[in-house]
Amino acid sequence: MDQNIIRNLLRRAKKGDDDAFADLDEFYFDSDETKPYDRKARRCFAIGMKRGSTRAPYMLAKLYIRGGDEKDLQLCPALFRLSIAQGHGFVWNHLGYCYQEGIGTPKNVDTAYDCYMKAAAYGCASGFLYAAHVCMFDKKEFDKAIRLYEKAAENGSAMAAYSLASLYEMSNDIPHDAEKCIRWYRRAAELGKSNTDYEIGSLYAEGAIVQKDMEKAVQYYRQGVAAGCDDCMTALAVCLLNGDGTEQDEAEALRLLKQAANMGNPDALEELQKLKRDVGDGVNPTAK
């Protein structure tokens, strides 16, 4: 991460530059690498708020949620409301999170739901997604949750499509449905969600809600490998080792396991360790 970029944006934020706050919002809270700047950011965001930035209250509240004390957290709902009042309707999602988790305010899932739906009305598909989560897991209104997930997916949320697929595959609260499960996994892939080839391949490999078909599983694993999915590399390697759904190919299996292990996949590393125990020192789990 370019430290000069962070410092420059913080300087601009201190002057009340809303564009600087918008640029910081794109990456600042997505990584722990920025945490060393949090003390400076706290000062810059507070001064930027005094100098008129409409995004500053929202960013300051997010900073408090990441690392503030109880006194800081008590301020978060008011700070989010201030940015909402200044025209940032997407911040309804963050206020909803405060009510859902009881941050700076008593926990209230009905109010959280209302906030998320206000964010959706502002144009945030994620509002539908979070409202669906509340209905599914807090309010236990399953039919309503499904409709909201579908609405979020229709508005471009890959996570909503992925959530629907997962529910149709594994939920104890709605009937399992293999056709809908696969359809929503595919839709999630179209919307940019990775790893869906692995999920569909595993459906066919496990045979829990569809008829087991290792050849189809291997087909999806190969698609995932072509897209760079380390889980698919590991799963395909296991199939190649056992000749399950494809011809046995230990050399290719070993290559895939090493590639996945080098990408940080723990299952691949475990498989390599098992191979090393079985065949001796001819297998180096960390070799490229």
C-alpha positions as CSV (number, residue, x, y, z in Angstrom):
1,M,0.0,0.0,0.0
2,D,1.4,3.4,-1.0
3,Q,1.9,5.3,2.2
4,N,2.3,8.6,0.3
5,I,-1.2,8.2,-1.1
6,I,-2.6,7.6,2.4
7,R,-0.8,10.6,3.8
8,N,-1.9,12.8,1.0
9,L,-5.6,11.8,1.3
10,L,-5.5,12.3,5.1
11,R,-4.1,15.8,4.6
12,R,-6.9,16.6,2.2
13,A,-9.5,15.0,4.5
14,K,-8.2,17.3,7.3
15,K,-9.1,20.3,5.1
16,G,-12.7,19.0,4.7
17,D,-12.3,17.6,1.2
18,D,-15.2,15.2,0.6
19,D,-13.5,13.7,-2.5
20,A,-10.6,12.6,-0.3
21,F,-13.0,10.9,2.2
22,A,-14.7,9.1,-0.8
23,D,-11.3,7.9,-2.0
24,L,-10.3,6.8,1.5
25,D,-13.6,4.9,1.8
26,E,-12.6,2.8,-1.2
27,F,-9.8,1.0,0.7
28,Y,-9.1,2.3,4.1
29,F,-11.2,-0.1,6.1
30,D,-10.6,-3.1,3.9
31,S,-7.1,-3.9,5.2
32,D,-5.3,-4.0,8.6
33,E,-2.4,-2.3,6.8
34,T,-4.0,1.0,7.4
35,K,-4.4,0.5,11.2
36,P,-1.1,2.3,12.0
37,Y,-2.7,5.5,10.6
38,D,-5.8,5.3,12.7
39,R,-4.7,7.7,15.3
40,K,-3.8,10.3,12.7
41,A,-7.0,9.5,10.8
42,R,-9.1,10.1,13.9
43,R,-7.7,13.7,14.1
44,C,-8.0,14.3,10.4
45,F,-11.6,13.1,10.2
46,A,-12.6,15.1,13.3
47,I,-11.0,18.3,11.9
48,G,-12.5,17.6,8.4
49,M,-15.9,17.3,10.0
50,K,-15.5,20.7,11.6
51,R,-14.4,22.1,8.3
52,G,-17.6,21.0,6.6
53,S,-17.0,17.6,5.1
54,T,-20.4,15.8,4.8
55,R,-18.7,12.4,4.7
56,A,-16.4,13.0,7.7
57,P,-19.0,12.0,10.4
58,Y,-19.6,8.7,8.6
59,M,-15.9,7.9,8.2
60,L,-15.2,8.9,11.8
61,A,-17.9,6.5,13.0
62,K,-16.5,3.7,10.9
63,L,-13.1,4.4,12.5
64,Y,-14.7,4.2,16.0
65,I,-16.3,0.9,15.2
66,R,-13.0,-0.5,14.1
67,G,-11.1,0.5,17.2
68,G,-12.9,3.0,19.5
69,D,-13.8,2.7,23.2
70,E,-17.3,2.5,24.6
71,K,-17.5,6.3,24.7
72,D,-16.6,6.5,21.0
73,L,-19.1,3.8,20.1
74,Q,-21.9,5.7,21.8
75,L,-21.3,8.5,19.2
76,C,-21.6,6.3,16.1
77,P,-25.4,6.4,15.5
78,A,-25.5,10.2,15.8
79,L,-22.5,10.5,13.4
80,F,-24.1,8.2,10.9
81,R,-27.4,10.2,11.1
82,L,-25.4,13.4,10.5
83,S,-24.0,12.2,7.2
84,I,-27.5,10.9,6.2
85,A,-29.0,14.3,6.9
86,Q,-26.3,15.8,4.7
87,G,-27.3,13.7,1.7
88,H,-25.5,10.4,2.0
89,G,-28.4,7.9,1.9
90,F,-26.2,4.9,1.6
91,V,-25.2,5.5,5.2
92,W,-28.6,4.1,6.3
93,N,-26.8,0.7,5.9
94,H,-24.3,1.6,8.6
95,L,-26.9,3.0,10.9
96,G,-28.8,-0.3,10.4
97,Y,-25.7,-2.2,11.5
98,C,-25.6,-0.2,14.7
99,Y,-29.2,-1.2,15.5
100,Q,-28.6,-4.8,14.5
101,E,-25.5,-5.2,16.6
102,G,-26.4,-2.8,19.5
103,I,-23.6,-0.4,18.8
104,G,-24.1,2.9,20.7
105,T,-27.8,2.1,20.9
106,P,-30.1,-0.7,22.2
107,K,-30.2,-3.6,19.8
108,N,-33.4,-3.5,17.6
109,V,-33.7,-5.7,14.6
110,D,-36.9,-4.1,13.4
111,T,-35.3,-0.7,13.3
112,A,-32.2,-2.2,11.6
113,Y,-34.5,-3.7,9.0
114,D,-36.1,-0.3,8.4
115,C,-32.7,1.4,8.0
116,Y,-31.6,-1.2,5.5
117,M,-34.7,-0.7,3.4
118,K,-34.1,3.0,3.4
119,A,-30.6,2.3,2.0
120,A,-32.3,0.2,-0.7
121,A,-34.7,3.0,-1.5
122,Y,-31.6,5.2,-1.9
123,G,-30.3,2.8,-4.6
124,C,-28.1,0.5,-2.6
125,A,-28.6,-3.2,-3.5
126,S,-26.8,-4.1,-0.3
127,G,-29.7,-2.7,1.6
128,F,-31.9,-5.4,0.3
129,L,-29.2,-7.9,1.1
130,Y,-28.8,-6.8,4.7
131,A,-32.6,-6.6,5.2
132,A,-32.7,-10.2,3.9
133,H,-30.1,-11.3,6.4
134,V,-32.2,-9.7,9.2
135,C,-35.4,-11.5,8.0
136,M,-33.6,-14.8,7.6
137,F,-31.5,-15.0,10.8
138,D,-33.1,-12.6,13.2
139,K,-36.8,-12.3,12.4
140,K,-37.1,-15.8,11.0
141,E,-39.3,-14.5,8.2
142,F,-38.0,-16.9,5.6
143,D,-40.3,-16.2,2.6
144,K,-39.7,-12.5,3.0
145,A,-36.0,-13.1,3.2
146,I,-36.0,-15.1,-0.1
147,R,-37.8,-12.3,-1.8
148,L,-35.3,-9.7,-0.6
149,Y,-32.3,-11.8,-1.6
150,E,-33.8,-12.1,-5.1
151,K,-34.4,-8.4,-5.2
152,A,-30.8,-7.7,-4.2
153,A,-29.6,-10.2,-6.8
154,E,-31.7,-8.5,-9.5
155,N,-30.0,-5.3,-8.5
156,G,-26.6,-6.7,-9.0
157,S,-25.6,-8.2,-5.7
158,A,-23.4,-11.3,-6.2
159,M,-23.5,-12.0,-2.5
160,A,-27.3,-12.1,-2.5
161,A,-27.2,-14.7,-5.3
162,Y,-24.6,-16.7,-3.5
163,S,-26.6,-16.5,-0.3
164,L,-29.7,-17.8,-2.1
165,A,-27.7,-20.7,-3.5
166,S,-26.2,-21.6,-0.1
167,L,-29.7,-21.5,1.5
168,Y,-31.2,-23.8,-1.1
169,E,-28.2,-26.2,-0.5
170,M,-27.8,-26.2,3.2
171,S,-30.5,-24.3,5.2
172,N,-32.7,-26.2,7.6
173,D,-35.4,-23.5,7.3
174,I,-36.2,-23.7,3.6
175,P,-36.6,-26.8,1.4
176,H,-33.5,-27.9,-0.4
177,D,-33.7,-27.3,-4.1
178,A,-30.9,-28.5,-6.4
179,E,-32.1,-26.7,-9.5
180,K,-32.5,-23.3,-7.7
181,C,-29.2,-23.8,-5.9
182,I,-27.2,-24.4,-9.1
183,R,-29.1,-21.5,-10.9
184,W,-28.2,-19.0,-8.2
185,Y,-24.6,-20.2,-8.0
186,R,-24.3,-19.6,-11.7
187,R,-26.0,-16.2,-11.3
188,A,-23.5,-15.3,-8.6
189,A,-20.7,-16.2,-11.0
190,E,-22.2,-13.9,-13.6
191,L,-22.2,-11.1,-11.1
192,G,-18.6,-11.6,-10.2
193,K,-18.5,-14.0,-7.3
194,S,-15.6,-16.4,-7.4
195,N,-15.5,-20.0,-6.2
196,T,-18.9,-20.9,-7.6
197,D,-17.4,-23.7,-9.8
198,Y,-16.1,-25.3,-6.6
199,E,-19.5,-25.1,-4.9
200,I,-21.3,-26.6,-7.8
201,G,-18.6,-29.3,-8.3
202,S,-18.9,-30.2,-4.6
203,L,-22.7,-30.6,-5.0
204,Y,-22.1,-33.3,-7.5
205,A,-19.2,-34.8,-5.6
206,E,-21.1,-35.1,-2.4
207,G,-24.5,-36.1,-3.8
208,A,-26.5,-34.7,-0.9
209,I,-29.2,-32.8,-2.9
210,V,-28.3,-34.0,-6.4
211,Q,-27.4,-37.4,-7.7
212,K,-23.7,-38.0,-7.2
213,D,-21.8,-37.5,-10.5
214,M,-18.0,-37.3,-10.2
215,E,-17.6,-36.6,-13.9
216,K,-19.7,-33.5,-13.6
217,A,-17.9,-32.6,-10.4
218,V,-14.5,-32.8,-12.3
219,Q,-16.0,-30.7,-15.2
220,Y,-16.8,-27.9,-12.8
221,Y,-13.5,-28.2,-10.9
222,R,-11.6,-27.9,-14.2
223,Q,-13.5,-24.7,-15.0
224,G,-12.5,-23.4,-11.7
225,V,-8.9,-24.3,-12.2
226,A,-8.9,-22.4,-15.5
227,A,-10.2,-19.4,-13.5
228,G,-7.5,-19.7,-10.9
229,C,-9.5,-21.1,-8.1
230,D,-7.3,-22.8,-5.5
231,D,-10.1,-24.8,-4.0
232,C,-10.9,-26.3,-7.4
233,M,-7.2,-27.1,-7.9
234,T,-7.2,-29.0,-4.6
235,A,-10.4,-30.8,-5.3
236,L,-9.4,-31.7,-8.8
237,A,-6.0,-32.9,-7.6
238,V,-7.7,-35.3,-5.2
239,C,-9.9,-36.7,-8.0
240,L,-6.8,-37.1,-10.2
241,L,-5.0,-39.0,-7.3
242,N,-7.9,-41.4,-6.9
243,G,-9.0,-41.6,-10.5
244,D,-12.4,-40.4,-9.4
245,G,-14.4,-39.0,-12.3
246,T,-11.3,-38.8,-14.4
247,E,-8.2,-40.8,-15.4
248,Q,-5.6,-41.0,-12.6
249,D,-2.8,-38.6,-13.1
250,E,-0.5,-38.3,-10.0
251,A,1.9,-35.9,-11.7
252,E,-0.8,-33.4,-12.6
253,A,-2.4,-33.9,-9.1
254,L,1.0,-33.0,-7.5
255,R,1.4,-30.0,-9.7
256,L,-2.1,-28.7,-8.8
257,L,-1.6,-29.3,-5.1
258,K,1.7,-27.4,-5.1
259,Q,0.1,-24.5,-7.0
260,A,-2.8,-24.3,-4.6
261,A,-0.5,-24.6,-1.5
262,N,1.6,-21.8,-2.8
263,M,-1.6,-19.7,-3.0
264,G,-2.2,-20.4,0.7
265,N,-4.8,-23.2,0.5
266,P,-4.6,-25.2,3.7
267,D,-6.3,-28.3,2.3
268,A,-3.8,-28.5,-0.5
269,L,-0.9,-28.3,2.0
270,E,-2.6,-31.0,4.1
271,E,-2.9,-33.2,1.0
272,L,0.8,-32.6,0.3
273,Q,1.8,-33.5,3.8
274,K,-0.2,-36.8,3.5
275,L,1.5,-37.6,0.2
276,K,4.9,-36.9,1.8
277,R,4.0,-39.3,4.7
278,D,2.9,-41.9,2.2
279,V,5.8,-41.8,-0.3
280,G,8.6,-40.3,1.7
281,D,10.8,-37.3,1.0
282,G,10.2,-37.3,-2.7
283,V,7.4,-34.8,-2.1
284,N,8.3,-31.3,-0.9
285,P,5.0,-29.6,0.1
286,T,6.5,-26.1,-0.3
287,A,8.3,-26.6,-3.7
288,K,6.9,-24.7,-6.6
